[in-house]
Amino acid sequence: MKIQRRHLGGIHYYVQIDAEDNIVSLSQSLDLLLQGRGLQAKSLIEKISSNDGRILPPVPVGKIVAIGLNYRAHAEESNKALPAEPLIFMKPASAVIAHLEPIVLPTQSEEVHYEGELAVIIGKSAHEVSVEDAPRHILGYTILNDVTARDIQRREGKYTHAKGFDTFAPIGPCMVTDLDPLTCTIETRVNHTLKQSSPCNDMIFSIPELIAYVSSIMTLQPFDILTTGTPSGVGPITHGDTVKITITGIGTLENPVRHRKFGNT
């Protein structure tokens, strides 16, 4: 099932969309929608389908647990050895923005990069789960742009400052519950120029392995996000750019890039 979260008249709705991104049913309850008990109210669907129905992040995001250096080609372009275990870091929920919202460039950085990633949405609390049991804790999949102030990352050698700015976690535009990530391809374009293109099966650690590893350190809760790393081809973005990240079976996450003084325009 393909699901978006929309805002209209002060109310958040979960909406089921078809292959052409048309809304077919909706509910204020995600559980009811997943059970096939969404409403098919034509007038409300028309209102939400209009520009008045703003697209939100697919779920109200909890914590974001991100994985670094998880694609073989990206490790090669970074001149780094393949990690022996997953490299994890955190991004704050305050960094989350939705599809079409602007990435705002911070004044502290002169080199901000895009990083297109497949993201896992946790649906069931996971604590010390096994690799075999890990898939039962997945609610669905979406797209996340792990925006990074690369100059800060190089200077400090750490990730929180470089990756924690407001607007540095665009996510969406929807969640897909029945995706097979091993069959997916991820592509990132900046101003229509292809920058990243990779099959998701180039990951060093599989998604079940990542969930098992992270859950051995911290409990993953419903609506937490687990990113899975970025493929090769990362690079800079500047004011006026548009970043589009496409994953087969999910769609395209699109965000304009703005200087701080233009961030709300």
N, C-alpha and C positions, 0 to 999 in steps of 0.2 A: 504494500500500500504506500502511496505517495501522499505526504501530508505537509501542509503549510500551516503557519500560525499567522492570523490576520487580526488587525485592530480596527474596530469601527464603533464610533459612538461611545468610547470609553470602555468597550467590552472586548476581550480577547476571545477569538474563535479558533478552533482547530478545524481545518478544512481538508477534505480529501480531494485530490486533483487527479485528472486522467492524464494520458500520455501527451495530450495537447495543452496541458496546464489549465484545463477548464475545471471549475469547481463542480463536483457532483453531489457532495453532501457536507454537512458541517455540524459542529457541536461545541459547546463550551467545555465539554468533558472529553479529554483525549481517550480515556478508557471506553466511553460509549462509542466514539468514532471507530476505534480499533475493533470493537465488537460488531461493527456493521450497523449500529443503531443511530447513525447521524441523521439529521433532518435534511429534507429536500425542499426547503422553503424557497420557492422561486424568487420572490421579491427580495428576500434577504441575500440570497446568492448573487443576484444582480447588483445589489449595493456593494457587497464585499468585493465582487469582481471588478468594480470600477476603481478609479484612482483613489477613492475615499477609503478603500479597504487596504490600509498600509501593511506591507509584509513585515513580520517580526522575525527574530531568530526562531528556529523551529520549535524550541522548547525554552522555558525559563532556566537559563544555564546556571548550574552549580559551580563547581571548580573545574578548571581546565588543566588536565595533566597532559603535557606534551612530550613527544619523543623526538630526540635529536638523532641525526645521522643514521636513519633507518633504511635508506636506499643505497644499494651498492654503487650505482653510478654517481650519486651525490658524494659519497665517501671518497670516491676516486677523484672527483673534481676538486674536493677540499684537501686533497693530499693527506688524508687521514686513514689510519688502519681501521678495518672493520671492528666495531666494538664487540667485546666478549659478552656483554650483557646490555640490555636497553639503557640508553642515556635519557634520564627523565628530568624535566623541569616543569615549573608551573607558570601559567598565565592567569592574571586576575580576571574575575567575571566582569569587572568594570571596564575591561578592554573590549567587550563584545559589542559589535554593531551588526545591523541587519543588511541584507541584500539592498543595494542601491544607496546606502548611507555612505558618507564620505570618510575615507581614511585621512586623518588630519596629521600632517607632518609636524613633529615637535621641533621647537627652536633649538633644542640641545643637540640635534643630530644633523649632519650634512650628507648622510648616506643611508637611506632607508630602502630596504629590500622587500620584495614579495616572496612568499613561500607557499605555493599551493599544496594543500594536503587533504587526504581523505580523513574524516573524523568519525569516531564511533560515539553514539549516544547511549549511555548506560540506562538500562530500564529496570534493573533489579539489583539491590544491594549486593556487592561482591567483596568478600573478605576471605583471603587465602583460598581462592578457588583454584581448581586444577585447570590445566590446558583443555582437557576434555569437556569440562563443565562450563568453561568460559562463555561459549556462544549463547547459553541460556540467559545470560545477564545483559545481552545486547538488545536495546529497543530498536535501533535503526542506525542509519548512516547519513552523513551530510558532508558539506564542504567547509573547510576553514582555511583562511589565509593567515598564516603565522607571520604577520608583519614584524620586521626586525630592524632596529637601528644598528646596522652592521658596524659602523665605526665605533660605537659604544661597546658592542660585543667584543670587537678585536682589542680595544683598549683595556677593558676590564677582565676579559676572559671568563665572564659570567653572563647569565642569561636574563635575570629578572629585570634589571634596568632596561636592557636593550629591547626586550619583548613585552614589557608590561605597560607601555603607554596606553592611555585611552584611545580607542578606535583601532588598536592593533590586533584585534581578533574578529574580523568579519566572518560571519557564519550564515549558512543557508544555501540556496533559498528555500529548501524544503528538507524533509526527512523521508528516507525510503526504508521501509521495514523488511523488505524481502530481497535485498541486494546480495549478490555473490561478489565480494570485493576482488576475488582472484580473477574475475573476468573483466574487470574495469580498466579503463585507461584514464589517466589524468593529464590535462593540458592547461597551461597557463598562457594567456595572451596579454600583452600590454599594448594598447592602441592597435589592436588587430594583428600584431606581430607575434607569432608563436615563439614562446620562450622556454617552456617546459613541455615535454611529452614523454610519458613513460607508462608502461603497464604497472598496475599496482602490485603484481606478483614479483616485482623486483625488490620487495621489502626483505630486509635481513631477518627481522623477527616478525612472525605472523601475528595477526590480531589476537587470536586466542593466547598466544605466548605473551603478548604485551599485557593483556588483562590479568593473566595469572601472575605475572611478575609484579605489576603495580599493586594488585590486591594483596600481595604478600607484604607490602610496605604500608599501604594506607587503604582504608575501606573506600570503595567506589560506591557512590550513592546514585539513586535515580536522577537523571538529567545532568549528571557529570558528563564532561566531554573528554574523550581520550583521542588525541591526534596521533597520527601514525608516521610522521616524518614527511619530508619533501624530497622529490626526485631532483636530478641534476638540472641546471639551468637557472638557478636563482640569480637575481640581478636587481638593479636600482629602479625606483619609481620617483617621479618628481611631480610638482604641481601641474595640474591639467591632464595628467595621465588617467587612463581607465584600465583597471585590472579585471580580467575575466578568467575565472577558473572553471573548467568544465570537467566533470566526471561522468562517464557513460552510465546511464541508468538513474542519475540524480538530476542533472541539469547544469546550469551555469550560475555561479556566484559572481556578481558584478558590483564593483565599487569604484567611484571616482576618487581621485587623490587631490587634496587641497592643502595649501599653506594654512596655518592656524587662523589667520585673519579672515580666510575665506571658508573656514570649515563648516559653517552653518548655511552656506548659500547653495 
